[in-house]
Amino acid sequence: MDADIVMTLARDMLWVTLKLGAPILLAVLAVGLVIAMFQAATQINEMTLTFVPKLLVVAAVLVLAGHWMLRLLTDYTRTLIENIPELLG
Protein backbone atom coordinates (compact mmCIF):
# COMPACT_ATOMS: atom_id res chain seq x y z
CA MET A 1 0.00 0.00 0.00
CA ASP A 2 1.61 3.23 -1.12
CA ALA A 3 1.11 6.81 0.02
CA ASP A 4 -1.39 7.64 -2.75
CA ILE A 5 -3.80 4.96 -1.59
CA VAL A 6 -3.49 6.06 2.03
CA MET A 7 -4.15 9.68 1.10
CA THR A 8 -7.17 8.67 -1.00
CA LEU A 9 -8.58 6.63 1.86
CA ALA A 10 -8.02 9.50 4.31
CA ARG A 11 -9.64 12.00 1.93
CA ASP A 12 -12.66 9.77 1.39
CA MET A 13 -12.98 9.18 5.13
CA LEU A 14 -12.91 12.89 5.89
CA TRP A 15 -15.43 13.60 3.12
CA VAL A 16 -17.87 11.01 4.48
CA THR A 17 -17.40 12.39 8.00
CA LEU A 18 -18.14 15.89 6.76
CA LYS A 19 -21.27 14.73 4.96
CA LEU A 20 -22.48 12.88 8.06
CA GLY A 21 -21.84 15.72 10.50
CA ALA A 22 -22.84 18.73 8.42
CA PRO A 23 -26.65 18.42 8.61
CA ILE A 24 -26.64 18.09 12.38
CA LEU A 25 -24.06 20.81 12.96
CA LEU A 26 -25.72 23.31 10.62
CA ALA A 27 -29.16 22.74 12.14
CA VAL A 28 -27.84 23.15 15.70
CA LEU A 29 -25.89 26.24 14.65
CA ALA A 30 -29.02 27.86 13.19
CA VAL A 31 -31.12 27.08 16.27
CA GLY A 32 -28.36 28.30 18.58
CA LEU A 33 -28.14 31.58 16.67
CA VAL A 34 -31.88 32.15 16.88
CA ILE A 35 -31.94 31.35 20.58
CA ALA A 36 -28.94 33.59 21.24
CA MET A 37 -30.68 36.50 19.52
CA PHE A 38 -33.82 35.82 21.58
CA GLN A 39 -31.78 35.74 24.80
CA ALA A 40 -29.99 38.96 23.89
CA ALA A 41 -33.28 40.70 23.15
CA THR A 42 -35.05 39.52 26.30
CA GLN A 43 -32.03 39.29 28.62
CA ILE A 44 -33.08 35.80 29.72
CA ASN A 45 -29.98 33.72 30.42
CA GLU A 46 -31.38 30.29 31.14
CA MET A 47 -29.16 27.33 30.23
CA THR A 48 -32.05 24.95 29.54
CA LEU A 49 -33.44 27.43 27.03
CA THR A 50 -30.50 26.66 24.77
CA PHE A 51 -30.09 22.96 25.53
CA VAL A 52 -33.60 21.61 25.03
CA PRO A 53 -34.29 23.10 21.56
CA LYS A 54 -30.88 21.99 20.30
CA LEU A 55 -31.55 18.48 21.57
CA LEU A 56 -34.92 18.45 19.81
CA VAL A 57 -33.37 19.68 16.56
CA VAL A 58 -30.70 16.98 16.68
CA ALA A 59 -33.41 14.36 17.18
CA ALA A 60 -35.46 15.82 14.30
CA VAL A 61 -32.48 15.86 11.94
CA LEU A 62 -31.63 12.27 12.83
CA VAL A 63 -35.22 11.23 12.16
CA LEU A 64 -35.37 13.09 8.85
CA ALA A 65 -31.87 12.40 7.53
CA GLY A 66 -31.00 9.23 9.45
CA HIS A 67 -31.86 6.93 6.58
CA TRP A 68 -29.61 8.85 4.20
CA MET A 69 -26.80 8.99 6.77
CA LEU A 70 -26.98 5.27 7.45
CA ARG A 71 -27.01 4.46 3.73
CA LEU A 72 -23.98 6.71 3.15
CA LEU A 73 -22.03 5.05 5.96
CA THR A 74 -23.05 1.56 4.83
CA ASP A 75 -22.04 2.25 1.22
CA TYR A 76 -18.68 3.62 2.32
CA THR A 77 -18.04 0.62 4.56
CA ARG A 78 -19.09 -1.82 1.84
CA THR A 79 -16.74 -0.10 -0.62
CA LEU A 80 -13.85 -0.33 1.84
CA ILE A 81 -14.46 -4.00 2.50
CA GLU A 82 -14.79 -4.82 -1.21
CA ASN A 83 -11.52 -3.04 -1.96
CA ILE A 84 -9.42 -4.84 0.65
CA PRO A 85 -7.76 -7.21 -1.87
CA GLU A 86 -6.83 -4.27 -4.13
CA LEU A 87 -5.50 -2.28 -1.19
CA LEU A 88 -3.28 -5.06 0.10
CA GLY A 89 -1.80 -6.29 -3.09
C-alpha positions as CSV (number, residue, x, y, z in Angstrom):
1,M,0.0,0.0,0.0
2,D,1.6,3.2,-1.1
3,A,1.1,6.8,0.0
4,D,-1.4,7.6,-2.8
5,I,-3.8,5.0,-1.6
6,V,-3.5,6.1,2.0
7,M,-4.2,9.7,1.1
8,T,-7.2,8.7,-1.0
9,L,-8.6,6.6,1.9
10,A,-8.0,9.5,4.3
11,R,-9.6,12.0,1.9
12,D,-12.7,9.8,1.4
13,M,-13.0,9.2,5.1
14,L,-12.9,12.9,5.9
15,W,-15.4,13.6,3.1
16,V,-17.9,11.0,4.5
17,T,-17.4,12.4,8.0
18,L,-18.1,15.9,6.8
19,K,-21.3,14.7,5.0
20,L,-22.5,12.9,8.1
21,G,-21.8,15.7,10.5
22,A,-22.8,18.7,8.4
23,P,-26.6,18.4,8.6
24,I,-26.6,18.1,12.4
25,L,-24.1,20.8,13.0
26,L,-25.7,23.3,10.6
27,A,-29.2,22.7,12.1
28,V,-27.8,23.1,15.7
29,L,-25.9,26.2,14.6
30,A,-29.0,27.9,13.2
31,V,-31.1,27.1,16.3
32,G,-28.4,28.3,18.6
33,L,-28.1,31.6,16.7
34,V,-31.9,32.2,16.9
35,I,-31.9,31.4,20.6
36,A,-28.9,33.6,21.2
37,M,-30.7,36.5,19.5
38,F,-33.8,35.8,21.6
39,Q,-31.8,35.7,24.8
40,A,-30.0,39.0,23.9
41,A,-33.3,40.7,23.2
42,T,-35.0,39.5,26.3
43,Q,-32.0,39.3,28.6
44,I,-33.1,35.8,29.7
45,N,-30.0,33.7,30.4
46,E,-31.4,30.3,31.1
47,M,-29.2,27.3,30.2
48,T,-32.0,24.9,29.5
49,L,-33.4,27.4,27.0
50,T,-30.5,26.7,24.8
51,F,-30.1,23.0,25.5
52,V,-33.6,21.6,25.0
53,P,-34.3,23.1,21.6
54,K,-30.9,22.0,20.3
55,L,-31.6,18.5,21.6
56,L,-34.9,18.4,19.8
57,V,-33.4,19.7,16.6
58,V,-30.7,17.0,16.7
59,A,-33.4,14.4,17.2
60,A,-35.5,15.8,14.3
61,V,-32.5,15.9,11.9
62,L,-31.6,12.3,12.8
63,V,-35.2,11.2,12.2
64,L,-35.4,13.1,8.9
65,A,-31.9,12.4,7.5
66,G,-31.0,9.2,9.4
67,H,-31.9,6.9,6.6
68,W,-29.6,8.8,4.2
69,M,-26.8,9.0,6.8
70,L,-27.0,5.3,7.5
71,R,-27.0,4.5,3.7
72,L,-24.0,6.7,3.2
73,L,-22.0,5.1,6.0
74,T,-23.1,1.6,4.8
75,D,-22.0,2.3,1.2
76,Y,-18.7,3.6,2.3
77,T,-18.0,0.6,4.6
78,R,-19.1,-1.8,1.8
79,T,-16.7,-0.1,-0.6
80,L,-13.8,-0.3,1.8
81,I,-14.5,-4.0,2.5
82,E,-14.8,-4.8,-1.2
83,N,-11.5,-3.0,-2.0
84,I,-9.4,-4.8,0.7
85,P,-7.8,-7.2,-1.9
86,E,-6.8,-4.3,-4.1
87,L,-5.5,-2.3,-1.2
88,L,-3.3,-5.1,0.1
89,G,-1.8,-6.3,-3.1
